[in-house]
Amino acid sequence: MPRWYDEKSEELQGKKVMMYCTGGVRCEKASALLKSHGVDDVYQLNGGIERYLERYPDGGYFKGSLYVFDKSQVAGPNSVPIETAKCVVCEEAWEHYQGRNPRRCSKCKTLILVCQNCIYSGKDKKTALFCGLPGCLDTEETRNGRQHSKT
């Protein structure tokens, strides 16, 4: 977070910042960091998206899903998985980290989504896999979160 803030500090000055996380703890820390660096208009979702979904079981304004630390891995409104993410190899809708050794970005080691079909077929072994997240996009090869041939 501090590195991300250093990259975005000018962009955040004078703007309203709204953040949310699963349970609210990470946002509490991130909000404090931003405020300590002069970003005054910082808001967070009290109790995180989990509490919001308890209050609004249909999802309210929240569209999508979130990573949870249990076997389901993904939850959305009414605890129903919602496929809004894609496999980084084939780009089919997929939201589950696979197996005992989930795949990670070749550059930053962040968990990435690779579907069962790409794992079983070995397609994930034939390419370097990238997450496409900010901070990991500083080279041409990692742009757009695409995989690239290892040849």
C-alpha positions as CSV (number, residue, x, y, z in Angstrom):
1,M,0.0,0.0,0.0
2,P,2.7,2.6,0.8
3,R,4.3,2.0,-2.7
4,W,0.9,2.3,-4.4
5,Y,0.3,5.5,-2.5
6,D,3.6,6.9,-3.6
7,E,2.7,6.3,-7.2
8,K,-0.8,7.7,-6.8
9,S,-0.4,10.5,-4.3
10,E,-0.7,13.4,-6.7
11,E,-3.8,11.8,-8.3
12,L,-5.5,11.5,-4.9
13,Q,-5.0,15.0,-3.6
14,G,-8.3,16.9,-3.5
15,K,-10.4,13.9,-4.3
16,K,-12.9,11.9,-2.4
17,V,-11.7,8.4,-1.8
18,M,-14.1,5.6,-1.0
19,M,-12.7,2.1,-0.1
20,Y,-14.1,-1.2,0.9
21,C,-12.7,-4.6,1.7
22,T,-14.1,-7.8,2.9
23,G,-14.4,-7.2,6.6
24,G,-13.3,-3.6,7.1
25,V,-9.9,-4.1,8.8
26,R,-7.6,-3.5,5.8
27,C,-9.6,-0.3,4.9
28,E,-9.2,1.0,8.4
29,K,-5.4,0.8,8.0
30,A,-5.4,2.1,4.4
31,S,-7.6,5.0,5.4
32,A,-5.2,5.9,8.2
33,L,-2.3,5.8,5.8
34,L,-4.0,8.1,3.3
35,K,-5.1,10.6,6.0
36,S,-1.6,10.7,7.5
37,H,-0.4,11.7,4.0
38,G,-2.8,14.6,3.6
39,V,-5.7,13.0,1.8
40,D,-8.6,14.3,3.9
41,D,-11.7,13.1,2.1
42,V,-11.4,9.4,2.8
43,Y,-14.4,7.1,3.5
44,Q,-14.8,3.5,4.1
45,L,-17.6,1.0,4.2
46,N,-18.1,0.3,7.9
47,G,-17.7,-3.5,8.5
48,G,-16.7,-4.1,4.9
49,I,-18.7,-5.6,2.1
50,E,-19.6,-8.6,4.3
51,R,-21.7,-6.4,6.6
52,Y,-23.1,-4.5,3.7
53,L,-24.3,-7.8,2.2
54,E,-25.8,-8.8,5.5
55,R,-27.9,-5.6,5.4
56,Y,-28.7,-5.9,1.7
57,P,-28.9,-9.6,0.8
58,D,-29.8,-8.8,-2.8
59,G,-26.5,-6.9,-3.1
60,G,-27.8,-3.4,-3.0
61,Y,-25.4,-1.3,-5.1
62,F,-22.7,-3.9,-4.9
63,K,-22.2,-5.7,-8.2
64,G,-19.7,-8.6,-8.3
65,S,-18.2,-10.9,-5.8
66,L,-15.5,-11.0,-3.2
67,Y,-12.8,-13.4,-2.2
68,V,-13.5,-15.2,1.1
69,F,-11.2,-17.3,3.2
70,D,-13.1,-20.6,3.2
71,K,-13.7,-23.4,0.7
72,S,-16.2,-21.4,-1.3
73,Q,-13.5,-18.8,-2.0
74,V,-16.0,-16.4,-3.7
75,A,-19.2,-14.9,-2.4
76,G,-21.7,-12.4,-3.7
77,P,-25.2,-11.3,-2.7
78,N,-27.0,-14.1,-0.9
79,S,-23.7,-16.0,-0.7
80,V,-24.1,-17.1,-4.3
81,P,-20.9,-17.1,-6.5
82,I,-21.1,-14.6,-9.3
83,E,-18.8,-15.0,-12.2
84,T,-17.4,-11.6,-13.0
85,A,-13.7,-12.5,-13.3
86,K,-11.9,-14.4,-16.0
87,C,-9.2,-17.0,-16.4
88,V,-6.0,-15.2,-17.4
89,V,-5.2,-17.9,-20.0
90,C,-8.5,-18.5,-22.0
91,E,-10.5,-15.5,-20.7
92,E,-13.6,-17.6,-19.8
93,A,-15.6,-16.6,-16.7
94,W,-13.8,-18.1,-13.7
95,E,-13.5,-17.1,-10.0
96,H,-11.8,-19.9,-8.1
97,Y,-8.2,-20.2,-7.2
98,Q,-7.2,-23.8,-8.1
99,G,-5.7,-26.6,-6.1
100,R,-3.2,-26.8,-3.3
101,N,-0.8,-24.6,-5.3
102,P,-2.9,-21.8,-6.9
103,R,-1.3,-20.1,-9.8
104,R,0.5,-16.8,-9.2
105,C,1.6,-13.9,-11.4
106,S,5.0,-14.6,-12.9
107,K,6.2,-11.1,-12.0
108,C,4.7,-10.0,-8.6
109,K,3.5,-13.5,-7.3
110,T,-0.1,-12.3,-6.7
111,L,-2.7,-15.1,-6.9
112,I,-4.3,-15.2,-10.3
113,L,-7.3,-17.0,-11.7
114,V,-6.7,-20.0,-14.0
115,C,-9.6,-22.2,-14.8
116,Q,-9.7,-26.0,-14.5
117,N,-9.7,-26.6,-18.2
118,C,-6.5,-24.6,-18.7
119,I,-4.9,-26.4,-15.7
120,Y,-6.0,-29.9,-16.8
121,S,-4.9,-29.3,-20.4
122,G,-1.5,-27.8,-19.3
123,K,-2.1,-24.5,-21.1
124,D,-1.1,-22.7,-17.9
125,K,2.4,-24.3,-18.1
126,K,3.0,-23.1,-21.7
127,T,2.9,-19.4,-20.9
128,A,4.1,-16.9,-18.4
129,L,1.0,-15.7,-16.5
130,F,0.5,-12.1,-15.4
131,C,-2.0,-10.5,-13.1
132,G,-2.4,-7.1,-14.8
133,L,-2.7,-5.2,-11.5
134,P,-1.4,-1.6,-11.0
135,G,2.2,-1.7,-10.1
136,C,2.7,-4.9,-12.1
137,L,2.0,-3.1,-15.4
138,D,5.4,-1.3,-15.8
139,T,6.6,-3.5,-18.7
140,E,5.0,-4.1,-22.1
141,E,4.9,-7.9,-21.5
142,T,2.6,-7.5,-18.5
143,R,0.1,-5.1,-19.9
144,N,-3.6,-6.1,-19.9
145,G,-2.9,-9.1,-17.6
146,R,-2.3,-11.3,-20.6
147,Q,-0.3,-14.4,-20.7
148,H,2.7,-14.5,-23.0
149,S,4.4,-17.4,-24.7
150,K,7.6,-18.7,-23.0
151,T,9.1,-19.5,-26.4
